[in-house]
């Protein structure tokens, strides 16, 4: 069934692209901005049931859920990736609580239990800043995949976190529109028009989220974990981001791919140690 649907999409995309970019662009935009639903996994249920949950206004029409654990301590924000949800990083909650941190997560618009069917990086960044607005200063952020680009943009817009852990970060998220177009059979001209229309719709450019543009101004420490065989976000993107970030380091893995790396014990322990060390350094300066 999945192959049949993909075949139908490719056939339609090819035909619309033949008609011209104006015919193809609306369908490409819709597909590009529509994440796939991710169910709540059994391994995530117990910790999510312990979260305090509040629904906060995202705009006049939509709300997003904000999940929190713990009553005191520096706050660590967990930010999921594309087609993910806040529960995706819940495996880190217990270890962070044990070290005296508070922990928070959210479902971005179009994900999990948040309102809406569509998603976009500007909305993601706004969700990060809304979490700060409702919860207070954020000491550190753990983010996965496309969520890392949203966090970097939020940091440039005033998040002011002290430490970041990025897992499988894209350096140039704008490239993924063109990758999506190529995979689904849209012409490059359709992708170029779709980019211009998306940028007009959100009043931003895709370069506003590009790592090499934003990274040089970042004051937070950055730890990147990335699998060398990641087929969704290439390892070279993590390398590129680290090369432009003033205080960053990269740890590579093998055989974990794009999502399983989140459940790697060495990533969990490395993340907790990194946040603990950054807090200790801050206390002595």
C-alpha positions as CSV (number, residue, x, y, z in Angstrom):
1,X,0.0,0.0,0.0
2,X,2.8,2.4,0.9
3,X,4.5,1.8,-2.5
4,X,1.2,2.3,-4.3
5,X,0.6,5.6,-2.6
6,X,4.2,6.7,-3.3
7,X,3.7,5.7,-6.9
8,X,0.5,7.8,-7.2
9,X,2.2,10.8,-5.6
10,X,5.2,10.5,-8.0
11,X,2.9,10.2,-11.0
12,X,0.9,13.2,-10.0
13,X,4.0,15.2,-9.2
14,X,5.5,14.5,-12.6
15,X,2.3,15.5,-14.4
16,X,1.9,18.7,-12.4
17,X,5.6,19.6,-13.0
18,X,5.0,19.0,-16.7
19,X,2.2,21.5,-16.5
20,X,4.5,24.0,-14.8
21,X,5.8,25.2,-11.5
22,X,2.6,27.0,-10.6
23,X,0.6,23.8,-11.0
24,X,3.1,21.7,-9.0
25,X,4.1,24.1,-6.2
26,X,0.9,23.9,-4.0
27,X,1.1,20.1,-3.8
28,X,4.8,20.1,-3.0
29,X,4.3,22.6,-0.3
30,X,1.5,20.6,1.3
31,X,3.6,17.4,1.3
32,X,6.7,19.2,2.5
33,X,4.9,20.8,5.5
34,X,2.9,17.7,6.5
35,X,4.7,15.5,9.1
36,X,3.8,11.8,9.4
37,X,2.0,11.0,12.7
38,X,4.1,9.2,15.3
39,X,2.3,7.0,17.8
40,X,3.1,7.1,21.5
41,X,5.4,4.0,22.1
42,X,4.8,1.7,25.0
43,X,8.3,2.4,26.4
44,X,7.3,6.1,26.6
45,X,4.0,5.7,28.3
46,X,5.0,5.5,32.0
47,X,7.2,8.6,32.0
48,X,4.6,10.6,30.0
49,X,1.9,9.7,32.5
50,X,4.1,11.3,35.3
51,X,4.4,14.6,33.4
52,X,2.5,17.7,34.4
53,X,0.7,18.8,31.3
54,X,-0.6,22.2,30.3
55,X,-1.9,23.3,27.0
56,X,-0.6,26.7,26.0
57,X,-1.8,29.1,23.4
58,X,0.4,29.0,20.3
59,X,-1.8,31.5,18.4
60,X,-5.4,32.5,18.2
61,X,-6.4,29.1,16.8
62,X,-4.0,26.6,18.1
63,X,-2.6,25.2,21.3
64,X,0.4,23.0,22.0
65,X,1.0,20.7,25.0
66,X,3.8,21.5,27.4
67,X,5.1,18.6,29.5
68,X,7.1,19.1,32.7
69,X,8.8,16.9,35.2
70,X,10.4,18.0,38.6
71,X,9.8,20.9,40.8
72,X,13.2,22.5,41.2
73,X,16.5,22.9,39.5
74,X,17.9,24.2,36.3
75,X,15.6,23.5,33.3
76,X,16.5,21.2,30.4
77,X,14.2,21.4,27.4
78,X,13.7,18.4,25.1
79,X,13.0,19.2,21.5
80,X,11.8,16.4,19.1
81,X,12.5,16.1,15.4
82,X,10.3,16.1,12.3
83,X,7.5,13.6,12.5
84,X,8.4,13.1,16.2
85,X,6.8,14.2,19.4
86,X,7.8,15.2,22.9
87,X,7.7,11.7,24.2
88,X,10.4,10.7,21.8
89,X,13.1,12.0,24.2
90,X,11.3,10.9,27.4
91,X,14.0,8.3,28.0
92,X,16.3,11.1,29.2
93,X,13.9,12.4,31.9
94,X,14.7,10.1,34.8
95,X,18.5,10.5,34.4
96,X,18.2,14.3,34.3
97,X,15.9,14.4,37.3
98,X,18.4,12.3,39.2
99,X,21.0,15.0,38.7
100,X,18.8,17.7,40.0
101,X,17.4,19.1,36.8
102,X,13.9,20.0,35.9
103,X,12.8,18.7,32.5
104,X,10.3,19.9,29.9
105,X,9.2,18.9,26.4
106,X,6.4,19.9,24.0
107,X,4.7,18.7,20.8
108,X,5.3,21.3,18.1
109,X,2.3,22.3,15.9
110,X,1.3,19.4,13.6
111,X,2.9,16.8,15.9
112,X,1.8,14.6,18.7
113,X,-1.2,16.1,20.6
114,X,-0.6,19.6,19.3
115,X,-3.2,21.3,17.2
116,X,-2.9,21.4,13.4
117,X,-1.8,19.1,10.6
118,X,0.9,21.2,9.1
119,X,4.4,22.0,10.6
120,X,7.1,24.5,9.9
121,X,10.5,25.5,11.4
122,X,9.3,29.1,12.3
123,X,6.5,27.5,14.4
124,X,9.0,25.1,16.0
125,X,11.3,28.0,17.0
126,X,8.3,29.9,18.4
127,X,7.4,26.8,20.4
128,X,10.8,26.8,22.0
129,X,10.5,30.5,23.0
130,X,7.0,29.9,24.3
131,X,8.4,27.2,26.6
132,X,10.8,29.7,28.0
133,X,8.0,32.3,28.4
134,X,5.9,29.9,30.4
135,X,8.7,28.1,32.4
136,X,11.4,30.6,32.9
137,X,15.1,30.5,31.9
138,X,16.3,27.3,30.2
139,X,19.8,26.1,31.1
140,X,20.2,23.5,28.4
141,X,18.4,22.0,25.4
142,X,18.5,18.4,24.0
143,X,17.3,18.4,20.4
144,X,17.0,15.8,17.6
145,X,17.2,16.2,13.9
146,X,15.3,19.1,12.4
147,X,14.4,20.3,15.9
148,X,18.1,21.3,16.3
149,X,17.7,24.0,13.6
150,X,14.6,25.4,15.3
151,X,16.6,25.6,18.6
152,X,19.5,27.4,16.9
153,X,17.1,29.9,15.5
154,X,15.4,30.4,18.9
155,X,18.8,30.8,20.5
156,X,19.6,33.6,18.0
157,X,16.2,35.2,18.9
158,X,16.8,35.3,22.6
159,X,16.5,31.8,24.1
160,X,19.9,32.2,25.9
161,X,20.5,28.6,26.9
162,X,24.0,27.8,28.2
163,X,24.5,24.3,26.8
164,X,23.1,22.4,23.8
165,X,23.1,18.7,22.9
166,X,22.2,18.1,19.3
167,X,21.6,14.6,17.9
168,X,21.9,14.2,14.2
169,X,21.6,17.9,13.3
170,X,21.1,19.2,9.8
171,X,23.3,22.1,8.9
172,X,21.2,23.4,6.1
173,X,17.5,22.5,6.5
174,X,16.5,24.3,3.4
175,X,18.1,21.6,1.3
176,X,15.4,19.2,2.4
177,X,12.7,20.9,0.3
178,X,14.8,20.0,-2.8
179,X,15.5,16.5,-1.5
180,X,11.7,16.0,-1.0
181,X,11.0,17.3,-4.5
182,X,13.5,15.0,-6.1
183,X,12.3,12.0,-4.1
184,X,8.7,12.6,-5.0
185,X,9.2,13.5,-8.7
186,X,8.7,17.3,-8.6
187,X,10.8,19.5,-10.9
188,X,13.5,21.7,-9.5
189,X,11.5,24.7,-10.9
190,X,8.6,23.6,-8.8
191,X,10.8,23.4,-5.7
192,X,12.3,26.9,-6.4
193,X,8.8,28.4,-6.6
194,X,7.7,26.4,-3.5
195,X,10.7,27.8,-1.6
196,X,9.8,31.4,-2.6
197,X,6.1,30.9,-1.6
198,X,7.0,29.2,1.7
199,X,9.4,32.0,2.6
200,X,6.8,34.6,1.7
201,X,4.1,32.8,3.8
202,X,6.3,32.8,6.9
203,X,8.2,36.0,6.3
204,X,11.6,34.2,6.7
205,X,14.2,32.8,4.4
206,X,15.5,29.3,4.6
207,X,19.0,30.8,5.1
208,X,17.6,32.2,8.4
209,X,17.9,28.6,9.7
210,X,21.2,27.7,8.2
211,X,23.8,26.5,10.6
212,X,26.8,28.2,9.1
213,X,25.0,31.5,9.1
214,X,23.8,31.3,12.8
215,X,26.5,29.2,14.4
216,X,29.3,31.8,14.6
217,X,27.3,34.0,16.9
218,X,26.4,31.2,19.3
219,X,27.7,31.6,22.8
220,X,26.4,28.3,24.2
221,X,28.5,25.1,24.4
222,X,27.5,22.5,21.9
223,X,27.8,18.7,22.0
224,X,26.8,16.8,18.9
225,X,26.2,13.1,18.6
226,X,25.9,11.8,15.1
227,X,26.0,8.4,13.4
228,X,28.4,8.2,10.5
229,X,25.9,6.0,8.6
230,X,22.9,8.3,9.1
231,X,20.9,8.2,5.8
232,X,18.4,10.9,6.8
233,X,20.8,13.6,8.0
234,X,24.3,13.0,6.7
235,X,27.2,12.9,9.1
236,X,28.9,15.6,7.1
237,X,26.1,18.0,8.2
238,X,26.9,17.5,11.8
239,X,30.6,18.0,11.0
240,X,29.8,21.2,9.1
241,X,27.7,22.6,12.0
242,X,30.5,21.9,14.6
243,X,33.1,23.5,12.3
244,X,31.2,26.8,12.4
245,X,30.2,26.8,16.1
246,X,32.8,28.5,18.4
247,X,32.6,26.0,21.3
248,X,31.4,22.7,19.9
249,X,32.5,19.1,19.8
250,X,31.4,16.0,17.9
251,X,31.1,12.4,18.9
252,X,30.5,9.9,16.2
253,X,28.8,6.5,16.3
254,X,28.4,3.6,14.0
255,X,25.4,1.4,13.1
256,X,22.7,3.4,15.0
257,X,21.2,5.4,12.2
258,X,19.0,8.5,12.6
259,X,16.6,7.5,15.3
260,X,18.0,4.5,17.2
261,X,20.9,6.8,18.3
262,X,18.5,8.4,20.7
263,X,18.3,5.2,22.7
264,X,22.0,4.6,22.8
265,X,23.2,4.4,26.4
266,X,26.4,6.3,25.6
267,X,24.4,9.2,24.2
268,X,22.2,9.3,27.3
269,X,25.1,9.3,29.7
270,X,27.1,11.7,27.6
271,X,24.2,14.1,27.5
272,X,23.6,14.0,31.3
273,X,27.4,14.5,31.9
274,X,27.6,17.4,29.5
275,X,24.7,19.3,31.2
276,X,26.1,18.5,34.6
277,X,29.6,19.8,33.7
278,X,28.2,22.9,32.1
279,X,26.2,23.7,35.2
280,X,29.2,23.2,37.4
281,X,31.4,25.5,35.2
282,X,28.7,28.1,35.2
283,X,28.6,28.0,39.0
284,X,32.4,28.6,39.3
285,X,32.5,31.6,36.9
